[in-house]
Structures are given as structure tokens and as C-alpha cells.
Amino acid sequence: MPPVVNMHEAKTHLSRLIDQVAAGGEVIIARAGRKVARLVPLEAGVRPKQLGGLKGRIKVPDDFNAPLDDRIIAAFEGRS
């Protein structure tokens, strides 16, 4: 169960509570002893992107950057 802090404590120690939540924690905020809000990480469980994950699985054709055929350009421009 996450810690419960009263409104005064939450206002006084907001930076510390944000650090706790950013590290993966959770905090419940109460007003007059009644739980009213839950402070949670914005993006829980999101891992940083790792480049090169598909290396060796995808083949980019040698003509990938070659100019497109006029017929294909016309189709993209709605002139077909």
C-alpha cells in the first residue's frame, strides 16, 4: 500500500514526493483524513528506446533513395 500524506505535508514536501514517484513509487494524498488523490509516475514502465533492435532482420534495397518513376509521382500528386 502506498504511503498516505495529508495535504499540508504534500504541499510542504512536493519535491521529495515527486522524486519518490519518479523513481517508480506512488503516493496517496488525503484531505481531512479522506483519500482524495493518487500521485503516480506519468509513464510507468516505459523503457528507453534501443537503436539497432532490427539489425539483420530488415533488408533495405540498394535503390531505396533512387528517384521515383514519373507515374508514381503523378499518382501521389493525384494526377493519375
N, CA, C and O atoms as a printed pandas DataFrame, in Angstrom:
     atom_number atom_name residue_name chain_id  residue_number  x_coord  y_coord  z_coord
0              1         N          MET        A               1    0.848   -1.180    0.000
1              2        CA          MET        A               1    0.000    0.000    0.000
2              3         C          MET        A               1    0.892    1.240    0.000
3              4         O          MET        A               1    1.796    1.354    0.827
4              5         N          PRO        A               2    0.638    2.175   -0.931
5              6        CA          PRO        A               2    1.459    3.388   -0.980
6              7         C          PRO        A               2    1.244    4.258    0.257
7              8         O          PRO        A               2    0.198    4.187    0.902
8              9         N          PRO        A               3    2.242    5.075    0.578
9             10        CA          PRO        A               3    2.105    5.947    1.751
10            11         C          PRO        A               3    0.992    6.984    1.535
11            12         O          PRO        A               3    0.750    7.436    0.416
12            13         N          VAL        A               4    0.328    7.344    2.631
13            14        CA          VAL        A               4   -0.714    8.373    2.599
14            15         C          VAL        A               4   -0.165    9.610    3.294
15            16         O          VAL        A               4    0.307    9.528    4.428
16            17         N          VAL        A               5   -0.223   10.758    2.621
17            18        CA          VAL        A               5    0.247   12.008    3.217
18            19         C          VAL        A               5   -0.906   13.003    3.212
19            20         O          VAL        A               5   -1.740   12.996    2.307
20            21         N          ASN        A               6   -0.946   13.861    4.233
21            22        CA          ASN        A               6   -2.018   14.852    4.262
22            23         C          ASN        A               6   -1.663   16.014    3.326
23            24         O          ASN        A               6   -0.521   16.135    2.882
24            25         N          MET        A               7   -2.637   16.850    3.037
25            26        CA          MET        A               7   -2.485   17.934    2.080
26            27         C          MET        A               7   -1.347   18.882    2.471
27            28         O          MET        A               7   -0.555   19.285    1.619
28            29         N          HIS        A               8   -1.263   19.235    3.745
29            30        CA          HIS        A               8   -0.204   20.139    4.205
30            31         C          HIS        A               8    1.173   19.531    3.955
31            32         O          HIS        A               8    2.071   20.205    3.451
32            33         N          GLU        A               9    1.335   18.268    4.303
33            34        CA          GLU        A               9    2.622   17.591    4.084
34            35         C          GLU        A               9    2.939   17.509    2.594
35            36         O          GLU        A               9    4.090   17.681    2.196
36            37         N          ALA        A              10    1.918   17.244    1.761
37            38        CA          ALA        A              10    2.134   17.154    0.316
38            39         C          ALA        A              10    2.616   18.493   -0.243
39            40         O          ALA        A              10    3.524   18.530   -1.072
40            41         N          LYS        A              11    2.003   19.597    0.213
41            42        CA          LYS        A              11    2.425   20.919   -0.265
42            43         C          LYS        A              11    3.833   21.250    0.229
43            44         O          LYS        A              11    4.636   21.824   -0.507
44            45         N          THR        A              12    4.123   20.887    1.468
45            46        CA          THR        A              12    5.421   21.204    2.060
46            47         C          THR        A              12    6.552   20.400    1.433
47            48         O          THR        A              12    7.656   20.915    1.257
48            49         N          HIS        A              13    6.286   19.149    1.096
49            50        CA          HIS        A              13    7.334   18.240    0.617
50            51         C          HIS        A              13    7.086   17.762   -0.815
51            52         O          HIS        A              13    7.429   16.631   -1.158
52            53         N          LEU        A              14    6.492   18.616   -1.651
53            54        CA          LEU        A              14    6.155   18.201   -3.011
54            55         C          LEU        A              14    7.368   17.702   -3.795
55            56         O          LEU        A              14    7.272   16.681   -4.476
56            57         N          SER        A              15    8.495   18.386   -3.718
57            58        CA          SER        A              15    9.689   17.955   -4.466
58            59         C          SER        A              15   10.120   16.550   -4.064
59            60         O          SER        A              15   10.442   15.724   -4.919
60            61         N          ARG        A              16   10.125   16.284   -2.762
61            62        CA          ARG        A              16   10.514   14.951   -2.280
62            63         C          ARG        A              16    9.517   13.892   -2.768
63            64         O          ARG        A              16    9.920   12.799   -3.167
64            65         N          LEU        A              17    8.234   14.210   -2.737
65            66        CA          LEU        A              17    7.219   13.260   -3.187
66            67         C          LEU        A              17    7.340   12.991   -4.687
67            68         O          LEU        A              17    7.178   11.855   -5.135
68            69         N          ILE        A              18    7.624   14.039   -5.459
69            70        CA          ILE        A              18    7.816   13.866   -6.906
70            71         C          ILE        A              18    9.024   12.972   -7.176
71            72         O          ILE        A              18    8.976   12.123   -8.067
72            73         N          ASP        A              19   10.095   13.151   -6.423
73            74        CA          ASP        A              19   11.274   12.289   -6.584
74            75         C          ASP        A              19   10.916   10.833   -6.307
75            76         O          ASP        A              19   11.345    9.934   -7.029
76            77         N          GLN        A              20   10.135   10.607   -5.267
77            78        CA          GLN        A              20    9.691    9.256   -4.914
78            79         C          GLN        A              20    8.898    8.639   -6.057
79            80         O          GLN        A              20    9.129    7.490   -6.433
80            81         N          VAL        A              21    7.973    9.400   -6.600
81            82        CA          VAL        A              21    7.118    8.907   -7.679
82            83         C          VAL        A              21    7.929    8.691   -8.955
83            84         O          VAL        A              21    7.726    7.700   -9.656
84            85         N          ALA        A              22    8.840    9.606   -9.259
85            86        CA          ALA        A              22    9.672    9.464  -10.452
86            87         C          ALA        A              22   10.529    8.201  -10.390
87            88         O          ALA        A              22   10.893    7.642  -11.424
88            89         N          ALA        A              23   10.845    7.759   -9.188
89            90        CA          ALA        A              23   11.636    6.535   -9.011
90            91         C          ALA        A              23   10.758    5.288   -9.071
91            92         O          ALA        A              23   11.233    4.178   -8.828
92            93         N          GLY        A              24    9.461    5.472   -9.399
93            94        CA          GLY        A              24    8.582    4.315   -9.547
94            95         C          GLY        A              24    7.587    4.141   -8.423
95            96         O          GLY        A              24    6.801    3.193   -8.437
96            97         N          GLY        A              25    7.602    5.032   -7.453
97            98        CA          GLY        A              25    6.689    4.911   -6.322
98            99         C          GLY        A              25    5.320    5.493   -6.612
99           100         O          GLY        A              25    5.008    5.876   -7.740
100          101         N          GLU        A              26    4.523    5.548   -5.577
101          102        CA          GLU        A              26    3.168    6.075   -5.654
102          103         C          GLU        A              26    2.842    6.690   -4.300
103          104         O          GLU        A              26    3.292    6.185   -3.272
104          105         N          VAL        A              27    2.073    7.764   -4.281
105          106        CA          VAL        A              27    1.719    8.447   -3.040
106          107         C          VAL        A              27    0.237    8.776   -3.077
107          108         O          VAL        A              27   -0.279    9.226   -4.100
108          109         N          ILE        A              28   -0.444    8.553   -1.970
109          110        CA          ILE        A              28   -1.846    8.930   -1.825
110          111         C          ILE        A              28   -1.907   10.224   -1.019
111          112         O          ILE        A              28   -1.242   10.344    0.010
112          113         N          ILE        A              29   -2.696   11.185   -1.474
113          114        CA          ILE        A              29   -2.849   12.459   -0.773
114          115         C          ILE        A              29   -4.245   12.498   -0.154
115          116         O          ILE        A              29   -5.246   12.196   -0.804
116          117         N          ALA        A              30   -4.276   12.879    1.116
117          118        CA          ALA        A              30   -5.548   12.915    1.849
118          119         C          ALA        A              30   -5.848   14.329    2.320
119          120         O          ALA        A              30   -4.945   15.118    2.602
120          121         N          ARG        A              31   -7.134   14.627    2.396
121          122        CA          ARG        A              31   -7.597   15.908    2.954
122          123         C          ARG        A              31   -8.538   15.566    4.098
123          124         O          ARG        A              31   -9.532   14.866    3.906
124          125         N          ALA        A              32   -8.224   16.059    5.283
125          126        CA          ALA        A              32   -9.024   15.794    6.485
126          127         C          ALA        A              32   -9.202   14.295    6.709
127          128         O          ALA        A              32  -10.274   13.839    7.109
128          129         N          GLY        A              33   -8.129   13.528    6.444
129          130        CA          GLY        A              33   -8.157   12.090    6.688
130          131         C          GLY        A              33   -8.823   11.266    5.598
131          132         O          GLY        A              33   -8.857   10.039    5.691
132          133         N          ARG        A              34   -9.355   11.916    4.566
133          134        CA          ARG        A              34  -10.032   11.205    3.475
134          135         C          ARG        A              34   -9.145   11.210    2.230
135          136         O          ARG        A              34   -8.711   12.273    1.786
136          137         N          LYS        A              35   -8.875   10.046    1.671
137          138        CA          LYS        A              35   -8.016    9.935    0.488
138          139         C          LYS        A              35   -8.715   10.612   -0.695
139          140         O          LYS        A              35   -9.861   10.299   -1.017
140          141         N          VAL        A              36   -8.001   11.545   -1.335
141          142        CA          VAL        A              36   -8.605   12.292   -2.434
142          143         C          VAL        A              36   -7.824   12.241   -3.750
143          144         O          VAL        A              36   -8.389   12.522   -4.807
144          145         N          ALA        A              37   -6.552   11.892   -3.704
145          146        CA          ALA        A              37   -5.758   11.883   -4.929
146          147         C          ALA        A              37   -4.645   10.848   -4.841
147          148         O          ALA        A              37   -4.208   10.453   -3.760
148          149         N          ARG        A              38   -4.203   10.425   -6.024
149          150        CA          ARG        A              38   -3.106    9.467   -6.099
150          151         C          ARG        A              38   -2.056   10.056   -7.030
151          152         O          ARG        A              38   -2.366   10.420   -8.164
152          153         N          LEU        A              39   -0.826   10.151   -6.564
153          154        CA          LEU        A              39    0.292   10.676   -7.339
154          155         C          LEU        A              39    1.067    9.469   -7.880
155          156         O          LEU        A              39    1.620    8.679   -7.114
156          157         N          VAL        A              40    1.098    9.340   -9.213
157          158        CA          VAL        A              40    1.749    8.190   -9.853
158          159         C          VAL        A              40    2.675    8.686  -10.960
159          160         O          VAL        A              40    2.521    9.813  -11.429
160          161         N          PRO        A              41    3.629    7.865  -11.382
161          162        CA          PRO        A              41    4.506    8.261  -12.486
162          163         C          PRO        A              41    3.683    8.481  -13.760
163          164         O          PRO        A              41    2.701    7.778  -13.998
164          165         N          LEU        A              42    4.081    9.440  -14.559
165          166        CA          LEU        A              42    3.371    9.757  -15.793
166          167         C          LEU        A              42    3.458    8.626  -16.796
167          168         O          LEU        A              42    2.457    8.286  -17.426
168          169         N          GLU        A              43    4.607    8.049  -16.957
169          170        CA          GLU        A              43    4.801    6.966  -17.917
170          171         C          GLU        A              43    5.446    5.777  -17.227
171          172         O          GLU        A              43    6.632    5.506  -17.420
172          173         N          ALA        A              44    4.682    5.084  -16.442
173          174        CA          ALA        A              44    5.220    3.942  -15.704
174          175         C          ALA        A              44    5.585    2.814  -16.666
175          176         O          ALA        A              44    4.801    2.466  -17.549
176          177         N          GLY        A              45    6.750    2.256  -16.494
177          178        CA          GLY        A              45    7.165    1.085  -17.255
178          179         C          GLY        A              45    7.660    1.354  -18.667
179          180         O          GLY        A              45    7.885    0.401  -19.414
180          181         N          VAL        A              46    7.836    2.587  -19.058
181          182        CA          VAL        A              46    8.330    2.879  -20.397
182          183         C          VAL        A              46    9.841    2.752  -20.405
183          184         O          VAL        A              46   10.547    3.426  -19.655
184          185         N          ARG        A              47   10.312    1.881  -21.261
185          186        CA          ARG        A              47   11.753    1.676  -21.351
186          187         C          ARG        A              47   12.356    2.595  -22.402
187          188         O          ARG        A              47   11.693    2.915  -23.389
188          189         N          PRO        A              48   13.592    3.023  -22.213
189          190        CA          PRO        A              48   14.229    3.848  -23.244
190          191         C          PRO        A              48   14.386    3.063  -24.545
191          192         O          PRO        A              48   14.590    1.849  -24.528
192          193         N          LYS        A              49   14.290    3.755  -25.647
193          194        CA          LYS        A              49   14.429    3.113  -26.955
194          195         C          LYS        A              49   15.871    2.646  -27.149
195          196         O          LYS        A              49   16.821    3.331  -26.770
196          197         N          GLN        A              50   16.005    1.478  -27.742
197          198        CA          GLN        A              50   17.336    0.952  -28.037
198          199         C          GLN        A              50   17.459    0.838  -29.552
199          200         O          GLN        A              50   16.728    0.080  -30.190
200          201         N          LEU        A              51   18.385    1.593  -30.114
201          202        CA          LEU        A              51   18.577    1.574  -31.552
202          203         C          LEU        A              51   19.229    0.263  -31.991
203          204         O          LEU        A              51   20.003   -0.346  -31.251
204          205         N          GLY        A              52   18.900   -0.152  -33.206
205          206        CA          GLY        A              52   19.522   -1.333  -33.788
206          207         C          GLY        A              52   18.817   -2.632  -33.441
207          208         O          GLY        A              52   19.370   -3.708  -33.668
208          209         N          GLY        A              53   17.627   -2.559  -32.904
209          210        CA          GLY        A              53   16.904   -3.766  -32.494
210          211         C          GLY        A              53   16.531   -4.683  -33.652
211          212         O          GLY        A              53   16.341   -5.883  -33.453
212          213         N          LEU        A              54   16.424   -4.134  -34.857
213          214        CA          LEU        A              54   16.048   -4.941  -36.025
214          215         C          LEU        A              54   17.235   -5.199  -36.956
215          216         O          LEU        A              54   17.058   -5.643  -38.090
216          217         N          LYS        A              55   18.431   -4.921  -36.472
217          218        CA          LYS        A              55   19.624   -5.116  -37.298
218          219         C          LYS        A              55   19.699   -6.576  -37.764
219          220         O          LYS        A              55   19.582   -7.509  -36.970
220          221         N          GLY        A              56   19.898   -6.741  -39.085
221          222        CA          GLY        A              56   19.993   -8.077  -39.651
222          223         C          GLY        A              56   18.641   -8.672  -40.028
223          224         O          GLY        A              56   18.599   -9.719  -40.674
224          225         N          ARG        A              57   17.532   -8.035  -39.645
225          226        CA          ARG        A              57   16.199   -8.555  -39.957
226          227         C          ARG        A              57   15.558   -7.833  -41.136
227          228         O          ARG        A              57   14.647   -8.362  -41.773
228          229         N          ILE        A              58   16.027   -6.638  -41.424
229          230        CA          ILE        A              58   15.426   -5.838  -42.484
230          231         C          ILE        A              58   16.470   -5.589  -43.558
231          232         O          ILE        A              58   17.619   -5.261  -43.263
232          233         N          LYS        A              59   16.058   -5.749  -44.800
233          234        CA          LYS        A              59   16.946   -5.505  -45.936
234          235         C          LYS        A              59   16.448   -4.263  -46.651
235          236         O          LYS        A              59   15.321   -4.237  -47.145
236          237         N          VAL        A              60   17.283   -3.231  -46.710
237          238        CA          VAL        A              60   16.956   -2.003  -47.434
238          239         C          VAL        A              60   17.510   -2.158  -48.851
239          240         O          VAL        A              60   18.706   -2.388  -49.030
240          241         N          PRO        A              61   16.639   -2.033  -49.860
241          242        CA          PRO        A              61   17.107   -2.217  -51.236
242          243         C          PRO        A              61   18.160   -1.175  -51.619
243          244         O          PRO        A              61   18.170   -0.064  -51.088
244          245         N          ASP        A              62   19.038   -1.546  -52.539
245          246        CA          ASP        A              62   20.090   -0.637  -52.977
246          247         C          ASP        A              62   19.523    0.622  -53.630
247          248         O          ASP        A              62   20.142    1.683  -53.560
248          249         N          ASP        A              63   18.356    0.519  -54.264
249          250        CA          ASP        A              63   17.761    1.675  -54.948
250          251         C          ASP        A              63   16.754    2.422  -54.064
251          252         O          ASP        A              63   15.874    3.113  -54.578
252          253         N          PHE        A              64   16.878    2.291  -52.763
253          254        CA          PHE        A              64   15.934    2.905  -51.827
254          255         C          PHE        A              64   15.797    4.412  -52.040
255          256         O          PHE        A              64   14.686    4.940  -52.002
256          257         N          ASN        A              65   16.894    5.100  -52.259
257          258        CA          ASN        A              65   16.884    6.548  -52.424
258          259         C          ASN        A              65   16.821    6.991  -53.883
259          260         O          ASN        A              65   16.972    8.177  -54.177
260          261         N          ALA        A              66   16.601    6.059  -54.788
261          262        CA          ALA        A              66   16.532    6.411  -56.207
262          263         C          ALA        A              66   15.275    7.235  -56.474
263          264         O          ALA        A              66   14.259    7.053  -55.803
264          265         N          PRO        A              67   15.339    8.145  -57.456
265          266        CA          PRO        A              67   14.159    8.945  -57.790
266          267         C          PRO        A              67   12.991    8.043  -58.195
267          268         O          PRO        A              67   13.182    6.979  -58.784
268          269         N          LEU        A              68   11.787    8.493  -57.868
269          270        CA          LEU        A              68   10.598    7.720  -58.215
270          271         C          LEU        A              68   10.244    7.909  -59.685
271          272         O          LEU        A              68   10.564    8.932  -60.290
272          273         N          ASP        A              69    9.591    6.924  -60.236
273          274        CA          ASP        A              69    9.098    6.971  -61.603
274          275         C          ASP        A              69    8.038    8.077  -61.712
275          276         O          ASP        A              69    7.284    8.298  -60.764
276          277         N          ASP        A              70    7.971    8.772  -62.850
277          278        CA          ASP        A              70    7.009    9.861  -63.048
278          279         C          ASP        A              70    5.569    9.410  -62.815
279          280         O          ASP        A              70    4.751   10.181  -62.312
280          281         N          ARG        A              71    5.257    8.178  -63.173
281          282        CA          ARG        A              71    3.916    7.630  -62.998
282          283         C          ARG        A              71    3.556    7.558  -61.506
283          284         O          ARG        A              71    2.421    7.849  -61.128
284          285         N          ILE        A              72    4.507    7.176  -60.674
285          286        CA          ILE        A              72    4.266    7.077  -59.229
286          287         C          ILE        A              72    4.124    8.468  -58.619
287          288         O          ILE        A              72    3.265    8.686  -57.764
288          289         N          ILE        A              73    4.963    9.411  -59.056
289          290        CA          ILE        A              73    4.865   10.787  -58.543
290          291         C          ILE        A              73    3.502   11.367  -58.905
291          292         O          ILE        A              73    2.865   12.023  -58.081
292          293         N          ALA        A              74    3.057   11.127  -60.133
293          294        CA          ALA        A              74    1.746   11.626  -60.574
294          295         C          ALA        A              74    0.628   11.051  -59.706
295          296         O          ALA        A              74   -0.322   11.757  -59.367
296          297         N          ALA        A              75    0.738    9.794  -59.354
297          298        CA          ALA        A              75   -0.277    9.155  -58.506
298          299         C          ALA        A              75   -0.304    9.801  -57.123
299          300         O          ALA        A              75   -1.382   10.039  -56.579
300          301         N          PHE        A              76    0.855   10.085  -56.551
301          302        CA          PHE        A              76    0.923   10.742  -55.234
302          303         C          PHE        A              76    0.324   12.143  -55.283
303          304         O          PHE        A              76   -0.294   12.603  -54.322
304          305         N          GLU        A              77    0.518   12.817  -56.423
305          306        CA          GLU        A              77    0.016   14.183  -56.565
306          307         C          GLU        A              77   -1.435   14.234  -57.052
307          308         O          GLU        A              77   -2.000   15.313  -57.230
308          309         N          GLY        A              78   -2.031   13.056  -57.265
309          310        CA          GLY        A              78   -3.429   12.998  -57.688
310          311         C          GLY        A              78   -3.632   13.307  -59.165
311          312         O          GLY        A              78   -4.714   13.726  -59.575
312          313         N          ARG        A              79   -2.595   13.100  -59.957
313          314        CA          ARG        A              79   -2.685   13.391  -61.382
314          315         C          ARG        A              79   -2.786   12.121  -62.215
315          316         O          ARG        A              79   -2.559   12.181  -63.423
316          317         N          SER        A              80   -3.109   11.004  -61.640
317          318        CA          SER        A              80   -3.089    9.749  -62.416
318          319         C          SER        A              80   -4.359    9.470  -63.164
319          320         O          SER        A              80   -4.461    8.452  -63.848
